[in-house]
């Protein structure tokens, strides 16, 4: 999308990071219960803000819509 401030872990840039245990990660969602969290997810940071911390949802919603050069 030609966004200059994405794709690098560096102070001052936007970053999403996921920390998980590959031995224990598993998807628990089903068609009848689609909103189940995966197990084994320890940390998820969106734009540097934890949305899952120590395996628990934080309630934070720091995501932003990305719009590239073709957006009108």
C-alpha contacts under 8 A as a table, 3 or more apart, distances in Angstrom:
res1	aa1	res2	aa2	distance
1	X	67	X	7.81
1	X	68	X	5.10
1	X	69	X	7.18
2	X	68	X	6.71
2	X	69	X	7.47
3	X	6	X	6.00
3	X	68	X	6.91
5	X	8	X	7.70
5	X	13	X	5.59
5	X	14	X	6.38
6	X	13	X	6.78
6	X	14	X	5.94
6	X	15	X	6.76
7	X	15	X	7.13
8	X	13	X	7.40
8	X	15	X	7.09
9	X	13	X	7.11
9	X	14	X	7.91
9	X	15	X	6.18
10	X	13	X	5.77
14	X	47	X	4.97
14	X	48	X	6.86
15	X	45	X	7.70
15	X	46	X	6.43
15	X	47	X	4.75
15	X	48	X	5.76
16	X	44	X	7.41
16	X	45	X	5.34
16	X	46	X	4.44
16	X	47	X	5.42
16	X	48	X	6.41
17	X	43	X	7.85
17	X	44	X	5.75
17	X	45	X	5.05
17	X	46	X	6.69
17	X	48	X	7.67
18	X	41	X	7.71
18	X	42	X	7.92
18	X	43	X	5.82
18	X	44	X	4.51
18	X	45	X	6.43
19	X	41	X	6.52
19	X	42	X	5.69
19	X	43	X	4.98
19	X	44	X	6.33
20	X	25	X	6.84
20	X	40	X	5.75
20	X	41	X	4.68
20	X	42	X	5.27
20	X	43	X	6.87
21	X	24	X	5.54
21	X	25	X	5.95
21	X	40	X	5.62
21	X	41	X	6.94
21	X	42	X	7.48
22	X	25	X	5.53
22	X	40	X	7.62
24	X	39	X	7.05
24	X	40	X	5.11
25	X	38	X	6.74
25	X	39	X	5.31
25	X	40	X	4.09
25	X	41	X	6.50
26	X	38	X	5.52
26	X	39	X	5.34
26	X	40	X	6.64
27	X	36	X	7.91
27	X	37	X	7.15
27	X	38	X	4.45
27	X	39	X	6.56
28	X	36	X	5.84
28	X	37	X	6.60
28	X	38	X	5.60
28	X	39	X	7.18
29	X	33	X	5.77
29	X	34	X	4.73
29	X	35	X	6.21
29	X	36	X	4.80
29	X	37	X	7.08
29	X	38	X	7.45
30	X	33	X	4.98
30	X	34	X	5.10
30	X	36	X	7.94
31	X	34	X	5.48
33	X	36	X	6.58
38	X	41	X	6.41
39	X	55	X	7.90
40	X	55	X	7.26
41	X	44	X	7.41
41	X	52	X	7.70
41	X	55	X	5.68
42	X	52	X	6.88
42	X	53	X	6.33
42	X	54	X	4.97
42	X	55	X	4.33
42	X	56	X	7.77
43	X	50	X	6.89
43	X	51	X	7.58
43	X	52	X	5.06
43	X	53	X	4.89
43	X	54	X	5.92
43	X	55	X	6.28
44	X	50	X	5.72
44	X	51	X	5.64
44	X	52	X	4.94
44	X	53	X	6.85
45	X	48	X	5.22
45	X	49	X	4.96
45	X	50	X	4.22
45	X	51	X	5.72
45	X	52	X	7.05
46	X	49	X	5.26
46	X	50	X	6.42
46	X	51	X	6.71
46	X	62	X	6.19
46	X	63	X	6.15
47	X	62	X	6.41
47	X	63	X	6.67
49	X	60	X	7.48
49	X	62	X	6.61
50	X	53	X	5.86
50	X	58	X	6.95
50	X	60	X	7.12
51	X	57	X	5.78
51	X	58	X	5.12
51	X	59	X	6.39
51	X	60	X	5.32
51	X	61	X	6.94
52	X	55	X	5.82
52	X	56	X	5.17
52	X	57	X	4.42
52	X	58	X	5.65
53	X	56	X	5.32
53	X	57	X	6.47
53	X	58	X	6.58
67	X	70	X	7.70
67	X	71	X	5.88
68	X	71	X	5.81
